[in-house]
Amino acid sequence: IPFKKNLFDCVNLSHMLEHSEKPLQILSEIYRLLKPEGLLVVTLPNYKGLIPRLRPISWQGWVPQEHVWHFSPQTLSDLLERMGFKVIELKLTAMCTPIINNRVKRIVYHILNWLGEKCGMGDNVWVTAKKQ
């Protein structure tokens, strides 16, 4: 990326890293671009969440034609630490409910999303990390 190093205070990767064939290169470049103590915010699907465990075939986070990688909170944290970041906050939230025409199924899905968040098993990982 044609920017000088230590330029940005914050970089946000929202549902992007799982699509990249080279996540290490992306994180390395972001590290270069961030100012010291700069923040990186990453959100992506959590394949170890409640919904993917209950709906292993039809979970909306499985997009094999688009997702090159699948992350858990632990694998994302480990990767960020390996690349020189310190994780300062990690939240497991619910992804948006997919379009479900059946009212009962839609309500059940909302309840499962809520339970996943309350049990620490949301199907969306939200991490804030700091450049060391």
C-alpha positions as CSV (number, residue, x, y, z in Angstrom):
1,I,0.0,0.0,0.0
2,P,1.6,3.3,-1.0
3,F,1.4,5.0,2.4
4,K,4.2,5.9,4.7
5,K,4.7,3.8,7.8
6,N,3.2,4.9,11.2
7,L,0.4,6.9,9.4
8,F,-2.9,5.6,10.8
9,D,-4.4,5.7,14.3
10,C,-6.8,2.9,13.6
11,V,-7.5,0.3,10.9
12,N,-10.8,-1.6,10.7
13,L,-11.1,-5.0,9.0
14,S,-14.7,-5.8,8.9
15,H,-15.4,-9.3,7.5
16,M,-12.4,-9.1,5.2
17,L,-9.6,-11.2,6.6
18,E,-11.4,-14.5,6.1
19,H,-11.6,-13.7,2.3
20,S,-7.8,-13.1,1.9
21,E,-5.4,-15.7,0.6
22,K,-2.6,-14.0,2.4
23,P,-3.8,-12.8,5.9
24,L,-0.2,-12.7,7.2
25,Q,0.8,-10.2,4.6
26,I,-2.3,-8.0,5.2
27,L,-1.6,-7.9,9.0
28,S,2.1,-7.2,8.4
29,E,1.2,-4.3,6.2
30,I,-1.4,-3.0,8.6
31,Y,1.2,-3.2,11.4
32,R,3.6,-1.1,9.3
33,L,0.9,1.5,8.6
34,L,-0.3,1.9,12.2
35,K,1.2,4.4,14.5
36,P,2.8,3.1,17.7
37,E,-0.1,2.1,20.0
38,G,-2.4,2.2,17.0
39,L,-5.5,0.1,17.0
40,L,-6.7,-2.7,14.8
41,V,-10.3,-3.7,14.9
42,V,-11.2,-7.1,13.3
43,T,-14.6,-8.6,12.9
44,L,-15.2,-12.0,11.3
45,P,-17.3,-15.2,11.6
46,N,-16.6,-17.5,14.5
47,Y,-16.9,-21.0,13.3
48,K,-16.9,-22.2,16.9
49,G,-20.1,-20.3,17.9
50,L,-23.4,-21.7,18.9
51,I,-25.2,-21.3,15.6
52,P,-22.5,-23.1,13.5
53,R,-22.5,-25.9,16.0
54,L,-26.3,-26.3,15.8
55,R,-26.5,-25.7,12.0
56,P,-23.2,-27.2,10.8
57,I,-24.3,-27.3,7.2
58,S,-26.5,-24.3,6.7
59,W,-24.8,-21.6,8.9
60,Q,-24.4,-18.4,7.0
61,G,-20.7,-18.1,7.9
62,W,-19.8,-21.1,5.8
63,V,-19.2,-19.5,2.4
64,P,-16.7,-21.9,0.9
65,Q,-16.7,-20.2,-2.5
66,E,-15.7,-16.9,-0.8
67,H,-14.0,-17.7,2.6
68,V,-10.5,-18.9,2.3
69,W,-10.0,-19.1,6.1
70,H,-12.2,-19.8,9.1
71,F,-11.2,-18.4,12.5
72,S,-12.1,-19.1,16.1
73,P,-11.5,-16.5,18.8
74,Q,-8.4,-18.4,19.9
75,T,-6.9,-18.7,16.4
76,L,-7.5,-15.0,15.6
77,S,-6.0,-13.9,18.9
78,D,-3.0,-16.2,18.4
79,L,-2.5,-14.8,14.8
80,L,-2.7,-11.2,15.9
81,E,-0.2,-11.8,18.8
82,R,2.1,-13.6,16.4
83,M,2.0,-10.5,14.1
84,G,3.0,-8.1,17.0
85,F,-0.4,-7.0,18.2
86,K,-1.8,-7.2,21.7
87,V,-5.4,-8.1,22.0
88,I,-7.1,-5.6,24.4
89,E,-10.7,-6.6,23.8
90,L,-12.5,-9.6,22.4
91,K,-16.3,-9.9,22.1
92,L,-18.4,-12.7,20.7
93,T,-21.5,-11.2,19.2
94,A,-24.3,-12.5,16.9
95,M,-24.1,-12.1,13.1
96,C,-27.1,-10.6,11.4
97,T,-30.0,-13.0,11.1
98,P,-30.3,-14.3,7.6
99,I,-33.5,-13.9,5.7
100,I,-35.8,-16.6,6.9
101,N,-39.4,-16.5,5.6
102,N,-40.8,-18.8,8.2
103,R,-41.7,-16.7,11.2
104,V,-41.2,-19.5,13.8
105,K,-37.8,-20.4,12.4
106,R,-36.8,-16.7,12.4
107,I,-37.8,-16.3,16.1
108,V,-35.9,-19.4,17.0
109,Y,-32.8,-18.1,15.2
110,H,-33.1,-14.8,17.1
111,I,-33.3,-16.7,20.4
112,L,-30.3,-18.8,19.5
113,N,-28.3,-15.7,18.5
114,W,-29.2,-14.1,21.8
115,L,-28.2,-17.3,23.7
116,G,-25.0,-17.5,21.8
117,E,-24.0,-14.0,22.9
118,K,-25.1,-14.6,26.5
119,C,-23.1,-17.9,26.7
120,G,-20.0,-16.5,25.1
121,M,-20.6,-18.5,21.9
122,G,-21.6,-15.8,19.4
123,D,-20.9,-16.6,15.8
124,N,-19.2,-13.3,15.2
125,V,-15.7,-12.4,16.6
126,W,-15.0,-8.7,17.4
127,V,-11.4,-8.0,18.4
128,T,-9.6,-4.8,19.2
129,A,-5.8,-5.1,19.2
130,K,-3.0,-2.6,19.8
131,K,0.2,-2.3,17.9
132,Q,3.1,-3.1,20.3
